[in-house]
Amino acid sequence: MVALLKVIVDAWAVVAVHRRPSAAFARSGRNKALWLVIALVGVSVCNTGLLVPLWYLLIVDPEVRRMGHLGDESRFPSSPGDRA
């Protein structure tokens, strides 16, 4: 049962890393390629436990997601007077 939970959490981390834009990682001071490799190694190596994928999902991903949303907001005018 614990092994199944680990596989699910590892896969969730891999998908979460893959879905986030590289620019959001860069804005948060993180490296998308590094986190993707770490997550993939976690899926293939059963000895890593749940620490790494949970660290990503609970600590890193919210920060990267927040940076991604900040980037999205910069594309839109902040007030009607800003429109060209």
C-alpha positions in Angstrom: 0.0 0.0 0.0 2.8 2.4 0.9 4.6 1.6 -2.4 1.5 2.4 -4.4 1.1 5.7 -2.5 4.7 6.5 -3.3 4.3 5.8 -7.0 1.2 8.0 -7.1 2.9 10.9 -5.3 6.0 10.6 -7.5 3.9 10.6 -10.7 1.9 13.6 -9.4 5.2 15.5 -8.9 6.5 14.6 -12.4 3.2 15.8 -14.0 3.2 19.0 -11.8 6.8 19.9 -12.8 6.1 19.2 -16.5 3.0 21.4 -16.6 4.6 24.5 -15.1 6.2 26.9 -17.6 10.0 27.2 -17.6 9.7 31.0 -17.1 7.8 30.5 -13.8 10.6 28.3 -12.6 13.2 31.0 -13.6 11.2 33.7 -11.9 11.1 31.7 -8.7 14.9 31.0 -8.9 14.4 27.3 -9.5 15.5 25.1 -12.3 12.8 23.2 -14.1 15.1 20.6 -15.7 16.7 19.8 -12.4 13.3 19.3 -10.7 12.1 17.2 -13.6 15.2 14.9 -13.3 14.7 14.7 -9.5 11.1 13.8 -9.9 11.8 11.2 -12.6 14.5 9.6 -10.5 12.1 9.4 -7.6 9.7 7.4 -9.8 12.4 4.9 -10.9 14.2 4.6 -7.5 12.0 3.3 -4.7 14.5 4.2 -1.9 13.9 7.9 -2.1 10.8 7.8 0.0 8.1 10.5 -0.1 10.3 13.4 1.0 11.4 14.7 -2.4 8.1 14.6 -4.2 6.3 16.0 -1.1 8.9 18.8 -0.8 8.3 19.7 -4.4 4.5 19.5 -4.2 4.2 21.4 -0.9 7.1 23.9 -0.9 8.4 24.4 -4.5 5.2 24.0 -6.6 3.2 26.7 -4.9 6.0 29.2 -5.3 6.5 28.3 -9.0 2.7 28.5 -9.6 2.6 31.9 -7.9 5.4 33.1 -10.2 3.6 31.7 -13.2 0.5 33.7 -12.3 2.5 36.9 -11.9 3.8 36.4 -15.4 0.3 36.0 -16.7 -0.9 39.2 -15.1 1.9 41.3 -16.7 0.3 40.6 -20.2 -2.9 42.4 -19.3 -3.4 46.2 -18.7 -3.9 47.1 -15.1 -6.4 49.9 -15.9 -8.5 51.1 -18.8 -6.0 54.0 -19.4 -3.2 51.5 -20.0 -4.8 50.1 -23.1 -3.1 51.1 -26.4 
